[in-house]
Amino acid sequence: MYPLESLMFRSPARVFAALNAVRTPDQVVPIMGKAVVLGGSVAGLLAARVLSDHAESVVIIDRDDLQASGERPGVPQGTQLHALLPGGFLQLERLFPGFREQALAQGAIEAPPAARRNYLDGRRKVVVPDDADSLAGSRPLLEGLIRQQVLRLPNVKTVTARATGLVCDGAVATGVRCDVGGLPGVESGDLVVDAMGRSSRLSEWLEQAGWSRPVARRMPVHLNYATALFRRREANPELAVVLALHSPGMSSDVAGAAFFAVEDGRWMAMMAGYGENRPGRTADDFVRRLREQFPPEFGEVAGGELLDDVQTYRHADSRRRDFHTLKRFPAGLISVGDAVASFNPVYGQGMTAAALHAACLSAYLRSGPDLGAPARRFFALQKVVVDAAWSTSTSADLALPHVNGPYPRGYRFSSWVSRQIVTATVTDVTTARRFNEVVSMRAHPRSLATPGVILGAVRANRRAR
């Protein structure tokens, strides 16, 4: 891991690579008394795990009782299919040694490259034999295991409460106001971490306290997706993950579908559409479309017993809050996870982005920062992660017929390059390997924007034609 000072002067691609290599410290040296984390989401839990190495105590505040088992009521999309990308899997292994074995013991399914299959417009993509391993499992299983690991830490505790405001002493955030069972209170801390998700009210709290709110950017995508559970016949299926996408502009009103093998002998299948297209809202429609509009593997899954009602969800937009642009910002305060940026869930970046935000926090805290000054170096590192995920998802979304920009400079050329690379991943292992490193958040998107990669993709497409 590079020292933080040297990272500030490196290219985004090198910073991203260094963050992917961040490991937990060998020696724990507290640099603060107490840290307060607002939100027990995956992002909040991972921030708490990192803070446990640097704070004498960590308090997680959430409306839900985090000590209770099962699915959190505060995750409305928790019933939908979630992906743990290889980049996120690697981070969790570093934060929680043995995470893979424990996840498998609780029912997760191993998903090495040979057990994953991808289609683009009905064409099966090549397998990259040396690609990174991953895990398949439901969001409640993966988040529950992360929560178990974090709450076992001796210096981490939870408070079931509703955060209602920020407490500042001059230019320093010193805690948070909260409502505990109808009674107002204050939880003080040396560092406050906002992990309150897309609906975070930190911007409003900053404005109320006389600070500027961060610039918010949105890209409407109007994604509709539906998820259903089917009985799985095989205990150890040959295929654990199958994804089939349709290119923008295809005649199909379904943007794509996927199915994962998850715990308790089930398949979890998802289907998505944009705008007014809401495929799969009923069981009959869901099953019919899987059989008629996707490769045979989907029909085999749909032939199993449907275990519950189809669960639908609507995702209006991708959004980000640019904290790094603020000229004035309180010390002792940071924001992570969806509270900073959330993306089109089709690309499965959420949990992995949260894990990389935790890597940013680890790198920042290990640099011996002045907690009495704004955490600008943290936000600079986090910007690299946010920019990478944002560019990957929004560049693809800009190709959708119903998305009207804003288009970045050079979009025509960059979209042509993107089409060449994506098309080449169907037949060319070399291009597919580089592309998979980016979409799994193990490499920065700029690693694809090299003459060698582009020319290799163009030649592969000519050979295929």
C-alpha positions as CSV (number, residue, x, y, z in Angstrom):
1,M,0.0,0.0,0.0
2,Y,1.4,3.4,-1.0
3,P,1.6,6.1,1.7
4,L,-1.4,8.5,1.4
5,E,0.8,11.4,0.5
6,S,2.1,9.7,-2.6
7,L,-1.4,8.5,-3.6
8,M,-2.5,12.2,-3.9
9,F,-0.2,12.6,-6.8
10,R,-0.9,9.4,-8.7
11,S,-3.3,8.8,-11.6
12,P,-6.8,7.6,-10.7
13,A,-6.0,4.2,-12.2
14,R,-3.0,3.8,-9.8
15,V,-5.0,5.1,-6.8
16,F,-7.8,2.6,-7.6
17,A,-5.3,-0.2,-7.8
18,A,-3.7,0.8,-4.5
19,L,-7.1,0.9,-2.8
20,N,-7.8,-2.6,-4.1
21,A,-4.7,-3.7,-2.3
22,V,-5.5,-2.1,1.1
23,R,-5.3,-4.6,4.0
24,T,-6.2,-4.3,7.6
25,P,-3.3,-3.0,9.8
26,D,-1.1,-5.5,11.6
27,Q,-1.1,-3.4,14.8
28,V,-4.2,-1.6,16.1
29,V,-3.4,1.9,17.3
30,P,-6.4,4.0,18.3
31,I,-6.2,7.6,17.2
32,M,-9.6,8.6,18.5
33,G,-11.9,7.9,21.5
34,K,-15.3,7.2,19.9
35,A,-16.7,7.1,16.4
36,V,-20.4,7.3,15.6
37,V,-21.7,5.6,12.4
38,L,-25.2,6.6,11.2
39,G,-26.8,3.6,9.5
40,G,-26.3,-0.1,9.8
41,S,-26.3,-0.7,6.1
42,V,-23.4,-2.7,4.4
43,A,-21.6,0.6,4.0
44,G,-22.1,1.5,7.7
45,L,-21.1,-1.9,8.9
46,L,-17.9,-1.9,6.8
47,A,-17.0,1.6,8.0
48,A,-17.5,0.4,11.6
49,R,-15.2,-2.5,10.9
50,V,-12.4,-0.2,9.8
51,L,-13.1,2.2,12.6
52,S,-12.8,-0.6,15.1
53,D,-9.0,-0.6,14.3
54,H,-8.6,3.1,15.0
55,A,-11.2,4.1,17.7
56,E,-11.5,3.0,21.3
57,S,-15.2,2.5,20.7
58,V,-17.6,2.6,17.8
59,V,-21.4,3.2,18.0
60,I,-23.7,2.3,15.1
61,I,-27.1,4.1,15.2
62,D,-29.9,2.6,13.2
63,R,-33.7,2.6,13.2
64,D,-33.7,-1.1,13.0
65,D,-32.6,-3.4,15.8
66,L,-29.3,-4.6,14.4
67,Q,-29.0,-7.3,17.1
68,A,-32.1,-9.0,15.6
69,S,-31.5,-11.7,13.0
70,G,-33.0,-11.8,9.5
71,E,-33.7,-9.2,6.9
72,R,-33.6,-5.5,7.9
73,P,-36.9,-3.7,7.4
74,G,-34.9,-0.6,6.4
75,V,-33.8,-2.3,3.2
76,P,-36.8,-2.0,0.9
77,Q,-34.9,-3.6,-2.0
78,G,-33.5,-6.4,0.2
79,T,-35.8,-9.0,-1.5
80,Q,-34.2,-8.2,-4.9
81,L,-31.2,-9.9,-6.4
82,H,-27.9,-8.4,-5.3
83,A,-24.5,-9.1,-6.7
84,L,-21.3,-9.3,-4.7
85,L,-18.7,-8.5,-7.4
86,P,-15.3,-10.1,-7.2
87,G,-13.8,-6.8,-6.2
88,G,-16.1,-6.6,-3.2
89,F,-15.5,-10.3,-2.4
90,L,-11.8,-9.6,-2.2
91,Q,-12.3,-6.7,0.1
92,L,-14.5,-8.7,2.5
93,E,-11.9,-11.4,2.7
94,R,-9.4,-8.9,3.8
95,L,-11.7,-7.2,6.4
96,F,-13.0,-10.6,7.7
97,P,-10.5,-13.4,7.2
98,G,-12.3,-16.6,6.5
99,F,-15.4,-14.8,5.2
100,R,-15.6,-17.2,2.2
101,E,-15.7,-20.3,4.4
102,Q,-18.3,-18.8,6.8
103,A,-20.5,-17.7,3.9
104,L,-20.4,-21.2,2.3
105,A,-21.2,-22.7,5.7
106,Q,-24.3,-20.5,5.8
107,G,-25.5,-21.6,2.4
108,A,-23.7,-19.2,-0.1
109,I,-22.7,-20.8,-3.4
110,E,-19.2,-20.7,-4.8
111,A,-19.0,-19.0,-8.2
112,P,-15.6,-19.4,-9.9
113,P,-15.3,-18.4,-13.5
114,A,-16.5,-21.7,-14.8
115,A,-19.7,-21.5,-12.8
116,R,-20.6,-18.1,-14.3
117,R,-22.1,-17.6,-17.7
118,N,-22.8,-14.3,-19.6
119,Y,-24.8,-13.6,-22.7
120,L,-25.0,-10.4,-24.8
121,D,-28.0,-10.2,-27.1
122,G,-28.4,-14.0,-27.0
123,R,-24.7,-14.6,-27.8
124,R,-22.8,-16.5,-25.2
125,K,-19.6,-14.8,-24.0
126,V,-16.2,-16.5,-23.7
127,V,-15.2,-17.7,-20.3
128,V,-12.1,-16.1,-18.7
129,P,-10.5,-19.1,-16.9
130,D,-8.2,-17.0,-14.7
131,D,-10.9,-14.5,-13.7
132,A,-11.5,-13.8,-9.9
133,D,-13.8,-16.0,-7.9
134,S,-17.0,-14.7,-6.4
135,L,-19.9,-15.8,-4.2
136,A,-23.6,-16.2,-4.9
137,G,-26.1,-15.6,-2.1
138,S,-29.0,-13.4,-1.1
139,R,-28.5,-9.9,0.2
140,P,-29.9,-10.9,3.7
141,L,-27.4,-13.7,3.9
142,L,-24.3,-11.6,2.9
143,E,-25.4,-8.5,4.9
144,G,-26.3,-10.7,7.9
145,L,-22.9,-12.4,7.9
146,I,-21.1,-9.0,7.7
147,R,-23.3,-7.7,10.6
148,Q,-22.4,-10.8,12.7
149,Q,-18.7,-10.3,12.1
150,V,-18.9,-6.6,13.0
151,L,-21.1,-6.9,16.1
152,R,-18.7,-9.5,17.5
153,L,-16.0,-6.9,17.8
154,P,-15.5,-6.0,21.4
155,N,-15.4,-2.2,20.9
156,V,-18.5,-2.0,18.6
157,K,-22.0,-1.5,20.0
158,T,-25.4,-0.6,18.5
159,V,-28.1,1.9,19.4
160,T,-31.6,1.6,18.1
161,A,-32.6,5.2,17.4
162,R,-33.5,7.7,14.7
163,A,-30.8,10.3,13.9
164,T,-32.4,13.7,13.7
165,G,-29.5,16.2,13.3
166,L,-25.9,17.0,13.4
167,V,-24.1,18.6,16.5
168,C,-21.3,21.0,15.8
169,D,-18.9,22.9,18.0
170,G,-17.6,25.7,15.8
171,A,-16.1,24.1,12.7
172,V,-16.1,20.5,14.1
173,A,-18.9,17.9,14.0
174,T,-19.0,16.5,17.6
175,G,-21.9,14.2,17.4
176,V,-25.5,13.6,16.3
177,R,-28.9,14.3,17.8
178,C,-31.1,11.2,17.9
179,D,-34.5,10.1,19.0
180,V,-34.4,7.0,21.3
181,G,-37.8,5.6,21.9
182,G,-39.4,9.0,21.7
183,L,-36.8,10.7,23.9
184,P,-34.3,13.1,22.5
185,G,-30.6,12.5,23.1
186,V,-27.1,13.2,21.8
187,E,-24.4,10.7,20.8
188,S,-21.1,12.4,20.9
189,G,-18.0,11.2,18.9
190,D,-14.6,12.2,17.5
191,L,-15.7,11.2,14.0
192,V,-19.3,11.0,12.6
193,V,-19.9,8.8,9.6
194,D,-23.0,9.3,7.5
195,A,-24.0,5.9,6.1
196,M,-27.8,6.7,5.9
197,G,-28.1,5.7,2.2
198,R,-29.8,7.4,-0.7
199,S,-32.3,9.2,1.6
200,S,-29.5,10.6,3.8
201,R,-30.5,14.0,5.3
202,L,-26.9,15.1,5.9
203,S,-27.2,17.8,3.2
204,E,-30.2,19.3,4.9
205,W,-28.4,19.2,8.3
206,L,-25.4,20.9,6.9
207,E,-27.5,23.7,5.5
208,Q,-29.4,24.1,8.7
209,A,-26.1,24.5,10.6
210,G,-24.9,27.2,8.2
211,W,-22.8,25.1,5.9
212,S,-23.1,24.6,2.2
213,R,-24.8,21.4,0.9
214,P,-22.9,19.3,-1.6
215,V,-23.8,19.6,-5.3
216,A,-26.1,16.7,-6.1
217,R,-26.1,15.1,-9.6
218,R,-28.8,12.8,-10.9
219,M,-29.2,10.7,-14.0
220,P,-32.8,9.4,-14.4
221,V,-32.9,5.8,-15.6
222,H,-36.4,4.7,-14.5
223,L,-35.5,1.1,-14.0
224,N,-38.1,-1.4,-13.1
225,Y,-37.0,-4.8,-11.8
226,A,-38.7,-7.9,-10.5
227,T,-37.3,-10.9,-8.6
228,A,-38.7,-14.3,-7.9
229,L,-37.5,-17.4,-6.1
230,F,-37.6,-20.9,-7.6
231,R,-36.8,-24.3,-6.1
232,R,-33.4,-25.5,-7.1
233,R,-33.0,-29.3,-7.8
234,E,-29.2,-29.5,-7.6
235,A,-27.4,-29.0,-4.3
236,N,-24.2,-28.0,-6.1
237,P,-25.2,-26.7,-9.6
238,E,-22.7,-26.5,-12.4
239,L,-23.8,-22.9,-13.0
240,A,-24.2,-20.6,-10.1
241,V,-24.6,-17.3,-11.9
242,V,-26.0,-16.6,-15.3
243,L,-26.5,-13.1,-16.7
244,A,-28.1,-12.1,-20.1
245,L,-28.2,-8.5,-21.2
246,H,-29.8,-6.9,-24.3
247,S,-28.1,-4.0,-25.9
248,P,-29.9,-0.6,-25.8
249,G,-32.1,-0.2,-28.9
250,M,-32.9,-3.9,-29.1
251,S,-36.5,-4.6,-29.9
252,S,-37.1,-6.5,-26.6
253,D,-38.8,-4.5,-23.8
254,V,-36.7,-6.4,-21.3
255,A,-33.3,-4.9,-20.6
256,G,-31.9,-8.1,-19.2
257,A,-32.2,-11.0,-16.7
258,A,-30.1,-12.9,-14.3
259,F,-30.3,-15.8,-11.9
260,F,-28.1,-16.8,-9.0
261,A,-28.0,-20.0,-6.9
262,V,-28.7,-18.8,-3.3
263,E,-29.0,-20.5,0.1
264,D,-31.7,-22.9,1.1
265,G,-31.8,-24.7,-2.3
266,R,-33.2,-21.8,-4.2
267,W,-32.7,-19.9,-7.5
268,M,-33.1,-16.2,-7.3
269,A,-34.1,-14.8,-10.7
270,M,-34.3,-11.1,-11.7
271,M,-35.7,-9.4,-14.8
272,A,-35.4,-5.7,-15.6
273,G,-36.9,-3.1,-18.0
274,Y,-36.8,0.6,-18.4
275,G,-39.4,3.4,-18.6
276,E,-42.9,2.1,-19.0
277,N,-41.7,-1.4,-19.6
278,R,-42.3,-3.4,-16.3
279,P,-41.8,-7.0,-17.2
280,G,-42.5,-9.8,-14.9
281,R,-44.9,-8.2,-12.5
282,T,-47.1,-11.3,-12.4
283,A,-45.9,-14.9,-12.0
284,D,-47.2,-16.0,-15.4
285,D,-45.5,-13.0,-17.2
286,F,-42.3,-13.6,-15.3
287,V,-42.1,-17.3,-16.1
288,R,-43.2,-16.8,-19.8
289,R,-40.6,-14.2,-20.5
290,L,-37.8,-16.2,-18.9
291,R,-38.6,-19.1,-21.1
292,E,-39.3,-17.1,-24.4
293,Q,-36.9,-14.2,-24.3
294,F,-33.7,-15.6,-22.8
295,P,-31.3,-18.5,-23.3
296,P,-32.3,-22.1,-22.3
297,E,-30.8,-21.9,-18.8
298,F,-33.4,-19.4,-17.8
299,G,-36.2,-21.7,-19.0
300,E,-34.8,-24.5,-16.9
301,V,-34.9,-22.3,-13.8
302,A,-38.4,-21.1,-14.6
303,G,-39.5,-24.8,-14.8
304,G,-38.9,-25.2,-11.1
305,E,-41.5,-24.5,-8.3
306,L,-42.1,-20.8,-7.8
307,L,-41.7,-20.3,-4.0
308,D,-43.3,-16.9,-3.4
309,D,-44.9,-13.9,-5.1
310,V,-42.9,-11.9,-7.6
311,Q,-41.3,-8.9,-5.8
312,T,-41.0,-5.7,-7.8
313,Y,-39.0,-2.5,-7.2
314,R,-38.5,0.8,-9.1
315,H,-35.2,2.6,-9.2
316,A,-35.8,6.2,-10.5
317,D,-32.2,7.5,-10.9
318,S,-28.5,7.2,-10.3
319,R,-27.3,10.0,-8.0
320,R,-24.2,11.3,-6.3
321,R,-23.3,14.0,-3.8
322,D,-20.0,15.7,-4.5
323,F,-18.7,16.3,-1.0
324,H,-15.2,16.7,-2.4
325,T,-16.1,20.0,-4.1
326,L,-17.2,21.8,-0.9
327,K,-14.8,24.6,0.1
328,R,-16.1,24.6,3.6
329,F,-16.9,21.4,5.5
330,P,-16.9,20.5,9.2
331,A,-14.0,18.5,10.6
332,G,-14.9,15.1,12.1
333,L,-17.4,14.2,9.5
334,I,-17.5,11.9,6.4
335,S,-20.1,10.2,4.3
336,V,-20.0,6.7,2.7
337,G,-21.9,4.3,0.6
338,D,-25.2,5.2,-1.1
339,A,-25.2,8.4,0.9
340,V,-22.5,9.6,-1.4
341,A,-23.4,7.8,-4.7
342,S,-25.8,5.1,-5.8
343,F,-25.9,3.6,-9.2
344,N,-28.2,1.8,-11.6
345,P,-28.5,-1.6,-9.8
346,V,-28.3,-3.5,-13.0
347,Y,-24.5,-3.2,-12.7
348,G,-24.4,-4.6,-9.2
349,Q,-21.9,-2.0,-7.9
350,G,-23.5,-1.1,-4.6
351,M,-22.0,-3.5,-2.0
352,T,-18.6,-3.5,-3.8
353,A,-18.5,0.3,-3.9
354,A,-19.2,0.4,-0.2
355,A,-16.3,-2.0,0.4
356,L,-14.0,0.3,-1.5
357,H,-15.2,3.3,0.5
358,A,-14.1,1.3,3.5
359,A,-10.7,0.9,1.9
360,C,-10.5,4.6,1.4
361,L,-11.4,5.1,5.1
362,S,-8.7,2.6,6.1
363,A,-6.0,4.3,4.0
364,Y,-7.0,7.7,5.4
365,L,-7.0,6.7,9.0
366,R,-3.7,4.9,8.7
367,S,-2.1,8.1,7.4
368,G,-2.4,9.7,10.9
369,P,-4.8,12.4,9.9
370,D,-5.6,15.6,11.8
371,L,-9.2,14.9,12.9
372,G,-9.5,18.5,13.8
373,A,-9.4,19.4,10.1
374,P,-11.9,18.5,7.3
375,A,-11.3,15.0,5.9
376,R,-10.4,16.3,2.4
377,R,-7.9,13.5,1.8
378,F,-10.6,10.9,2.5
379,F,-13.0,12.6,0.1
380,A,-10.2,12.8,-2.6
381,L,-9.7,9.0,-2.3
382,Q,-13.4,8.3,-2.3
383,K,-13.8,10.5,-5.4
384,V,-11.6,8.0,-7.4
385,V,-14.0,5.2,-6.5
386,V,-17.1,7.1,-7.1
387,D,-15.9,8.4,-10.5
388,A,-14.9,4.9,-11.6
389,A,-18.3,3.4,-10.7
390,W,-20.2,6.5,-12.0
391,S,-18.4,6.5,-15.4
392,T,-19.0,2.7,-15.9
393,S,-22.7,2.8,-15.1
394,T,-23.7,6.2,-16.6
395,S,-21.8,5.7,-19.9
396,A,-23.8,2.6,-20.4
397,D,-27.0,4.3,-19.4
398,L,-26.5,7.2,-21.8
399,A,-26.9,4.7,-24.6
400,L,-30.5,4.0,-23.5
401,P,-33.1,5.6,-25.8
402,H,-35.0,7.3,-22.9
403,V,-31.9,8.9,-21.2
404,N,-31.2,12.4,-22.5
405,G,-27.8,13.2,-21.0
406,P,-26.0,15.2,-20.0
407,Y,-23.4,13.8,-22.4
408,P,-19.7,14.3,-21.5
409,R,-17.3,15.8,-23.9
410,G,-16.1,13.3,-26.5
411,Y,-19.2,11.1,-25.8
412,R,-19.5,10.0,-29.5
413,F,-16.0,8.6,-29.6
414,S,-16.1,7.1,-26.1
415,S,-19.4,5.4,-26.9
416,W,-18.0,3.9,-30.1
417,V,-15.0,2.6,-28.1
418,S,-17.3,1.2,-25.5
419,R,-19.3,-0.7,-28.1
420,Q,-16.2,-2.1,-29.7
421,I,-14.9,-3.4,-26.3
422,V,-18.3,-4.8,-25.1
423,T,-18.8,-6.6,-28.5
424,A,-15.3,-8.0,-28.4
425,T,-16.0,-9.6,-24.9
426,V,-18.2,-12.1,-26.6
427,T,-15.4,-13.7,-28.6
428,D,-12.0,-12.5,-27.3
429,V,-10.6,-13.7,-24.0
430,T,-8.0,-10.9,-23.7
431,T,-10.6,-8.1,-24.1
432,A,-13.1,-10.0,-21.8
433,R,-10.4,-10.3,-19.1
434,R,-9.7,-6.5,-19.1
435,F,-13.4,-5.7,-19.3
436,N,-14.2,-8.0,-16.4
437,E,-11.6,-6.4,-14.2
438,V,-13.3,-3.1,-14.7
439,V,-16.9,-4.1,-14.3
440,S,-16.0,-6.2,-11.2
441,M,-14.4,-3.0,-9.7
442,R,-10.9,-4.5,-9.6
443,A,-9.5,-2.0,-12.1
444,H,-10.2,1.6,-13.1
445,P,-12.2,2.2,-16.3
446,R,-9.2,4.1,-17.7
447,S,-7.3,0.8,-18.0
448,L,-9.6,0.1,-21.0
449,A,-8.9,3.5,-22.7
450,T,-5.5,2.4,-24.1
451,P,-4.6,2.0,-27.8
452,G,-3.7,-1.6,-27.2
453,V,-7.1,-2.5,-25.7
454,I,-9.0,-0.6,-28.3
455,L,-7.1,-2.0,-31.2
456,G,-7.3,-5.5,-29.8
457,A,-11.1,-5.1,-29.5
458,V,-11.5,-3.8,-33.1
459,R,-9.4,-6.7,-34.5
460,A,-11.3,-9.2,-32.5
461,N,-14.6,-7.9,-33.9
462,R,-13.2,-8.1,-37.4
463,R,-12.2,-11.6,-36.9
464,A,-15.6,-12.5,-35.5
465,R,-17.3,-10.9,-38.5
